[in-house]
């Protein structure tokens, strides 16, 4: 009996070794080659909206906000002037604009600067705070004409 057991174990070992060589080799692992990806700069404000010269305040508010959203982030001693120049470069005219002061009566920077663009009887209003935050709205022109109440700056540049 011992002989039969020894033969059976020997056959099992030989069979296992023989069959082990019959298994297919593992498939090679293809590692992807590193391909450089182009650096893409994405504008946080999205693509530049269109300007509609004959459009309404509602039509042009996306461009107004896009332009001023960029302009208010730039460090400058005169944020109002930067805002005017940016809007002018985008197609709005100085004739349409009103602007509050960038400096107080004591010569210190104001807490906020407000710019308006009047389109027909509507006003695009944009406000830059001293912390460079920005807000805007569309309002109806004031009864006496124009968009801003109180003293405004002369825009000559």
C-alpha positions as CSV (number, residue, x, y, z in Angstrom):
1,X,0.0,0.0,0.0
2,X,2.9,2.3,0.8
3,X,4.2,1.8,-2.7
4,X,0.9,2.8,-4.3
5,X,0.7,5.9,-2.2
6,X,4.2,6.9,-3.1
7,X,3.5,6.3,-6.8
8,X,0.2,8.4,-6.6
9,X,2.0,11.3,-4.8
10,X,4.8,11.2,-7.3
11,X,2.4,11.2,-10.3
12,X,0.5,14.1,-8.7
13,X,3.7,16.1,-8.3
14,X,4.9,15.3,-11.9
15,X,1.5,16.2,-13.3
16,X,1.4,19.5,-11.4
17,X,4.8,20.4,-12.7
18,X,4.0,19.4,-16.2
19,X,0.7,21.3,-16.3
20,X,2.3,24.3,-14.7
21,X,4.3,24.8,-17.8
22,X,1.1,24.7,-19.9
23,X,-0.4,27.8,-18.5
24,X,-0.1,30.8,-20.6
25,X,2.3,33.5,-19.6
26,X,0.7,36.6,-18.1
27,X,0.0,39.3,-20.6
28,X,2.5,42.1,-20.5
29,X,1.2,45.2,-18.7
30,X,1.2,48.2,-20.9
31,X,1.8,51.3,-19.0
32,X,0.8,54.5,-20.7
33,X,3.6,56.7,-21.8
34,X,3.7,60.1,-20.3
35,X,2.5,62.6,-22.9
36,X,2.8,66.2,-21.9
37,X,-0.5,68.0,-21.7
38,X,-0.6,71.6,-22.9
39,X,-1.1,74.2,-20.2
40,X,-4.4,75.8,-20.6
41,X,-5.2,79.1,-18.9
42,X,-9.0,79.3,-18.2
43,X,-10.5,82.7,-17.6
44,X,-12.5,82.5,-14.4
45,X,-15.1,84.8,-15.8
46,X,-15.6,82.6,-18.9
47,X,-15.4,83.6,-22.5
48,X,-15.7,87.3,-23.3
49,X,-19.4,88.1,-24.1
50,X,-20.3,90.1,-27.2
51,X,-21.0,93.8,-27.3
52,X,-24.3,94.9,-28.8
53,X,-23.9,98.6,-29.8
54,X,-27.7,98.9,-30.4
55,X,-28.6,96.5,-27.6
56,X,-30.3,97.1,-24.3
57,X,-28.8,97.2,-20.8
58,X,-29.9,93.6,-20.4
59,X,-28.1,92.6,-23.6
60,X,-24.9,94.3,-22.6
61,X,-24.8,93.4,-18.9
62,X,-22.8,90.2,-19.4
63,X,-20.0,92.2,-21.1
64,X,-20.2,95.0,-18.5
65,X,-19.8,92.4,-15.7
66,X,-17.0,90.5,-17.6
67,X,-15.0,93.7,-18.2
68,X,-15.4,95.1,-14.7
69,X,-14.9,91.7,-13.1
70,X,-11.4,91.8,-14.5
71,X,-10.7,95.5,-14.0
72,X,-11.6,95.6,-10.3
73,X,-9.0,92.9,-9.5
74,X,-6.1,95.0,-10.7
75,X,-4.3,97.0,-8.0
76,X,-4.4,100.7,-8.8
77,X,-4.4,104.0,-7.1
78,X,-7.4,105.1,-9.3
79,X,-9.8,102.2,-9.7
80,X,-12.5,104.4,-11.3
81,X,-10.1,105.4,-14.1
82,X,-9.2,101.8,-14.7
83,X,-12.9,100.9,-14.8
84,X,-13.7,103.7,-17.3
85,X,-10.8,102.7,-19.6
86,X,-11.8,99.0,-19.5
87,X,-15.4,99.8,-20.5
88,X,-14.3,102.2,-23.2
89,X,-12.0,99.5,-24.7
90,X,-15.0,97.1,-24.7
91,X,-17.1,99.5,-26.8
92,X,-19.0,101.6,-24.3
93,X,-18.7,105.4,-24.7
94,X,-17.6,107.9,-22.1
95,X,-20.7,109.9,-23.0
96,X,-22.8,107.1,-21.5
97,X,-20.8,106.9,-18.3
98,X,-20.9,108.4,-14.8
99,X,-18.4,107.7,-12.1
100,X,-18.0,108.4,-8.4
101,X,-14.7,109.6,-6.8
102,X,-11.9,107.1,-6.0
103,X,-10.6,109.4,-3.2
104,X,-12.4,110.9,-0.3
105,X,-12.3,114.6,0.6
106,X,-9.3,113.8,2.9
107,X,-7.4,112.2,0.0
108,X,-7.8,108.6,1.3
109,X,-9.2,105.9,-1.0
110,X,-13.0,105.6,-0.9
111,X,-14.7,102.5,0.4
112,X,-16.2,101.9,-3.0
113,X,-16.3,103.3,-6.5
114,X,-19.5,103.2,-8.6
115,X,-19.6,103.5,-12.4
116,X,-22.7,103.6,-14.5
117,X,-23.4,103.2,-18.2
118,X,-26.7,104.6,-19.4
119,X,-28.4,102.8,-22.2
120,X,-31.7,104.5,-23.1
121,X,-33.6,104.8,-19.9
122,X,-31.7,102.0,-18.1
123,X,-28.5,102.1,-16.2
124,X,-25.9,99.5,-15.8
125,X,-24.4,100.0,-12.3
126,X,-21.1,98.5,-11.2
127,X,-19.6,98.9,-7.7
128,X,-16.0,98.0,-6.8
129,X,-15.4,97.8,-3.0
130,X,-12.0,98.5,-1.4
131,X,-11.5,94.7,-0.9
132,X,-11.8,94.4,-4.7
133,X,-15.2,92.7,-4.6
134,X,-17.7,93.6,-7.2
135,X,-21.4,93.8,-7.6
136,X,-23.7,95.1,-10.3
137,X,-27.3,95.8,-11.2
138,X,-29.6,97.3,-13.8
139,X,-31.7,100.2,-12.6
140,X,-34.0,102.8,-14.2
141,X,-32.5,106.2,-14.8
142,X,-33.3,108.7,-12.1
143,X,-36.1,111.2,-12.8
144,X,-33.7,114.1,-13.2
145,X,-31.7,112.2,-15.8
146,X,-28.6,110.1,-15.5
147,X,-27.9,107.2,-13.3
148,X,-26.0,108.4,-10.2
149,X,-27.2,110.7,-7.5
150,X,-24.8,113.2,-6.0
151,X,-21.4,114.5,-7.1
152,X,-19.7,112.5,-9.9
153,X,-16.3,112.8,-11.5
154,X,-15.6,114.5,-14.8
155,X,-14.4,111.8,-17.2
156,X,-11.8,113.4,-19.5
157,X,-9.5,110.5,-20.4
